[in-house]
Amino acid sequence: MRTLFDIFMVWPMPALWVLLPGLILLRHRSGRRLVLVGGILLLVGTTPIVGNALLGSLERGAREFRSGAASSNGFDAIVVPLAGAYEDPAGRWWPMPGSVTRTVRGQQLHAETGYRLLVIGGTPLPGQRVPEAIALQRVITLSPDTVVEDTARDTFETARAVSALVKAPDGANRPPRVIIVTSGSHVTRMAAALRRFGIDVAAAPPRRYEDARIARNLWLDLVPSARGARSVRRAMHEYVGISWYLATGRIRLRDL
């Protein structure tokens, strides 16, 4: 199923599937129109400014958390959903770089605020023997008070696990509140899944690391490039995921 998804849905395959029949039917007017549409989609879909706009809209899926402005009892936990793991040739499982980045940021916020830290990651891959949360601990030492949840396999299961682990303080007239530490593109889907379980959400601002040469030449954002294609692909992956969650009832429109 995942292979079929990669072939037909992952960007830029949708544009190529429009372009291919156009090339076959190039002698016909309909074929030339398909080539034109496919070419425009490829051009737009590889432009960094488009990718940045799509990713920016996903980052705004939850209000931004500012540690300096937060009250000491404003939140109940910091949630770090892990970003996957991989197996090396020796059969050992290691965390993906995104998991390490998120966890380190979560530990920083834990030290600053004192909020409970939840690190969540199970075994989403077929044949994966080691949960993401366990693989993470090969490279990062978690503090003894960190809560590790190693059964959740996806965003929805992560939200469900959080709902079982986090409760509002006794007497507090509000829902549970958490801070999520995840990639900017994942904020909207993660926040919506948590809202589905009645949890109020804020997101720690994502840390961005950009090539200084690109940052000095903003006109490069208007030039189609592999960088632009990667940004659009990452954004489209999330939009497809959000659509799937809506179609299957895992989230509702009002959760977005």
Order of alpha helices (4+ residues) and beta strands (2+ residues): alpha-alpha-alpha-alpha-beta-beta-beta-beta-alpha-beta-alpha-beta-alpha-beta-alpha-beta-alpha-alpha
